[in-house]
Amino acid sequence: MATPSSDACWRAIVLFGRNVASYKFALAEALLTLPPNGSDFVKLEDLATPFAHAVCRHLKANPKQGTSQSSQFLESCRKFNAGKLGVEELQAATVRLGFVNVVDAFHVVNQGEVPRRFFIDERTSNSGLRLTEEFRTLMSSSQSGSLPKEIEARWRLVETSWSIGLGRKLIEVDQTSTETMLVAAPSSGRRVSVTSARHALNGYQGGLCFYCYRALTLGGDGLNAAEVDHFLPYTLMARGEARALDSVWDLVLACRECNRGSGGKFALLPTTVSLERLSRRNEYYISSHHPLGETIQMQTGDTTHGRNSFLKDAYQAALNVLIHTWEPKARGDCAL
């Protein structure tokens, strides 16, 4: 079996990490924003500024950035946001405190290291990190432009779950009807805008169209442009034939051609082959320690058997109404 690609390993790090603190998101974001200077060595002091500024930016919107009760590094970031700490002082505090655990934990997913490393830890010998060939491969891949948005989407979802209470309080996440944003409804009933549905869904499809596997772009206006699609068509809900189709379990990303191009899906029902892929995608979320995994679990069932039954029943009900099915033409290799 082939070793997962560089972008697959990177996404595993960002999308499947344990939700204990936001430092892994900040380090991933800082690495992606490093200026290309021809060197494969990064001093901690140069990495510290983008790392700390990413955390400071998120602290302004959400004061809870981890599950720990206290953090000296986060306290330094709060002082910086309050104007009580200067840029150089924040940089020094970040070098001293910010990288203590995250560098060692960065490549660890599900209690083991991913097969491709993006840097070598040289903090002891050279006070920095040495970027690997895998990192250069990642930055030159067609997926590189989507990765910062995926980090931001995961970060927003995780910190929202922290702010309203970990676990099953984040159970009502769906898409707004007027824009492609995901919103959460905690127990207070107040709907909270969380993140872009495109950015949250993209990584879990490997950056590919759910139906034809064409590489997607999260911006732009061409055939590759990512569009949020209801797997079971939204028209079923509009006609009163189905409920909760704005929920995460039914949302996928499709290229423009599959979604509404010539011979596209529109309000048609995909074949059962795509239904099986939707089931795998949903299980992918549930196994990823992702808040959306708990959302899908609460919306469709507590067990794999229950979730499969839910999808099959919903699909059969849709088929009874729509009768005909639609199957796309493959334009790439399946990611699910």
C-alpha positions, -999 to +999 in steps of 0.1 A: +000+000+000+014+034-010+025+059+017+000+088+021+011+119+002+026+150+017-007+169+016-026+139+031-001+138+060-004+175+065-042+174+066-040+145+090-019+167+114-043+196+112-076+178+109-071+148+131-051+163+160-064+161+196-084+192+206-064+202+237-049+236+226-047+257+195-009+257+193-007+231+165-030+252+143-008+283+150+024+264+142+009+250+110-002+285+100+032+300+108+050+275+087+028+281+057+034+319+059+072+317+060+087+338+032+105+317+006+142+327+012+159+296-002+169+284+033+156+252+049+164+264+084+140+285+104+151+302+137+126+300+165+128+338+168+117+341+132+089+316+136+078+331+169+062+363+154+038+347+130+030+319+155+022+344+183+003+368+161-020+339+149-028+330+186-033+367+195-056+372+166-078+343+177-077+353+213-093+386+204-123+367+190-123+338+214-106+341+248-105+303+252-077+287+232-073+254+250-087+231+277-060+239+303-069+262+331-038+283+328-010+290+303+020+314+307+023+317+269-014+326+265-011+351+293+017+368+274-005+369+243-033+385+263-009+411+277+002+419+241-034+423+230-040+446+260-010+468+251+009+457+282+036+438+263+057+449+233+065+430+201+100+421+211+088+410+245+061+388+229+087+373+206+110+365+235+081+350+255+070+329+225+106+315+220+107+306+257+072+293+262+053+288+230+070+259+214+076+237+245+052+209+236+038+217+201+071+209+182+073+174+197+035+168+192+032+183+158+037+151+137+017+129+161-017+117+150-036+089+168-007+082+191+018+077+163+039+098+139+027+105+104+050+088+078+062+121+063+079+148+085+078+185+075+106+196+098+134+183+120+137+196+155+170+214+159+161+235+189+188+220+211+217+224+186+207+254+165+176+270+182+153+263+153+136+239+129+150+225+097+123+222+069+123+189+050+119+180+013+083+170+023+076+206+033+088+219-001+067+193-019+037+204+001+042+240-007+045+233-045+014+211-046-019+221-062-035+219-027-012+245-010-035+274-015-063+257+003-044+246+034-044+280+053-082+282+049-086+246+062-065+254+093-086+285+100-118+265+096-108+237+119-094+263+144-127+282+144-148+251+149-126+238+178-125+271+197-162+275+193-167+241+208-145+251+237-163+284+242-198+269+244-187+237+262-168+207+250-187+176+237-223+173+229-233+209+233-221+215+198-247+193+182-267+217+160-243+228+132-259+236+099-255+259+069-273+292+067-298+294+038-285+328+026-247+321+026-223+292+028-215+296+065-217+270+092-236+281+123-238+264+157-267+265+181-255+258+216-279+251+245-286+289+248-304+287+215-283+316+201-270+307+166-232+314+164-216+319+130-186+295+130-168+293+097-171+289+059-187+256+049-163+253+020-132+256+042-145+232+068-155+205+042-125+208+018-098+189+037-120+160+045-125+154+008-088+158+000-094+190-018-114+171-045-149+173-058-171+148-039-185+134-072-159+135-100-127+139-079-117+170-099-092+192-079-111+221-063-102+257-057-117+276-027-118+308-047-122+318-083-150+314-107-141+285-130-152+249-133-129+239-104-146+264-080-158+246-049-195+248-043-215+235-013-240+209-025-268+191-007-262+154-014-299+147-009-313+176-029-324+207-010-356+207-030-368+177-009-368+199+022-384+229+003-413+205-007-417+192+028-404+157+018-374+157+041-360+175+071-326+188+083-309+187+049-289+219+058-271+197+084-235+188+080-241+151+073-258+161+039-233+188+028-205+180+004-182+201-018-187+198-056-171+214-086-192+238-105-196+214-134-210+186-113-232+209-092-249+229-119-230+225-152-241+208-184-252+173-173-247+183-137-265+171-106-288+200-099-318+185-079-311+149-089-302+121-066-267+106-068-263+068-071-258+044-041-220+044-050-219+081-039-241+073-009-215+048+003-188+075-001-209+099+019-211+073+047-173+070+046-169+108+046-191+111+077-173+083+095-140+102+086-153+132+106-164+111+135-130+095+139-111+128+136-118+143+171-135+171+151-165+190+165-184+182+133-179+146+140-200+149+171-225+170+152-229+142+126-231+116+153-259+134+171-277+140+138-275+105+123-269+080+151-246+069+179-234+037+162-220+029+128-250+006+122-274+033+132-258+059+110-258+035+080-295+028+086-303+065+089-286+072+055-302+043+038-337+052+050-332+089+040-319+078+006-348+055+000-373+082+010-356+106-015-356+079-042-393+073-038-399+110-046-372+117-072-373+083-089-342+089-111-305+089-101-275+107-114-239+095-118-209+118-126-180+111-149-148+106-130-121+132-137-096+121-111-088+095-084-112+090-056-102+105-022-128+087-001 
